[in-house]
């Protein structure tokens, strides 16, 4: 009982003191979009390749899903 009261008190103090430590945060101005079409300027973001990362993400997600299905069928039997 006492531990719960102490924990609640600490959480309350933390939540009430958090706004004191948070400074005003403002976003930076957006970057210059670069030149117009045909000027040779690189696109905003540097033209990062998305293909290989997307393939890795999808393969990991499908492997995770297959594992979850296998474990659920194994527990069902």
C-alpha positions in Angstrom: 0.0 0.0 0.0 2.8 2.4 0.9 4.8 1.5 -2.1 1.9 2.3 -4.4 1.4 5.6 -2.7 5.1 6.5 -3.1 5.0 5.4 -6.7 1.9 7.5 -7.5 3.5 10.5 -5.7 6.7 10.2 -7.8 4.7 9.9 -11.0 2.6 12.9 -10.1 5.7 15.0 -9.3 7.3 13.9 -12.5 4.2 14.8 -14.6 3.8 18.1 -12.9 7.4 19.1 -13.2 7.9 18.1 -16.8 6.5 21.4 -18.2 9.1 23.3 -16.3 11.9 21.6 -18.1 10.4 21.7 -21.6 11.5 24.7 -23.4 9.6 26.3 -26.3 10.4 24.2 -29.3 9.8 25.5 -32.7 10.3 23.7 -36.0 13.0 24.9 -38.4 12.0 26.5 -41.6 11.5 24.1 -44.4 14.6 23.6 -46.6 15.0 25.3 -50.0 13.2 23.0 -52.5 16.1 23.4 -54.9 16.0 24.7 -58.4 13.3 24.3 -60.9 13.1 21.3 -63.3 16.1 20.8 -65.5 18.5 22.8 -63.3 20.5 19.7 -62.2 19.9 20.3 -58.5 19.5 17.2 -56.4 16.0 16.6 -55.0 15.2 17.5 -51.4 16.2 14.6 -49.2 19.2 13.6 -51.4 17.4 11.1 -53.5 17.7 8.3 -51.0 17.0 4.8 -52.5 13.9 3.2 -51.1 13.8 0.0 -53.0 16.3 -2.1 -51.1 15.1 -0.9 -47.7 11.5 -1.6 -48.6 12.3 -5.2 -49.7 14.2 -5.8 -46.4 11.2 -4.4 -44.4 8.7 -6.5 -46.3 10.7 -9.7 -46.0 11.2 -9.2 -42.3 7.5 -8.5 -41.8 6.5 -11.6 -43.8 8.9 -13.7 -41.8 7.5 -12.4 -38.5 3.9 -13.0 -39.7 4.8 -16.6 -40.8 6.4 -17.2 -37.4 3.3 -16.0 -35.6 1.0 -18.2 -37.7 3.3 -21.2 -37.1 3.4 -20.7 -33.4 -0.4 -20.2 -33.2 -1.1 -23.4 -35.1 1.5 -25.2 -33.0 -0.3 -24.1 -29.8 -3.7 -24.9 -31.3 -2.9 -28.6 -31.9 
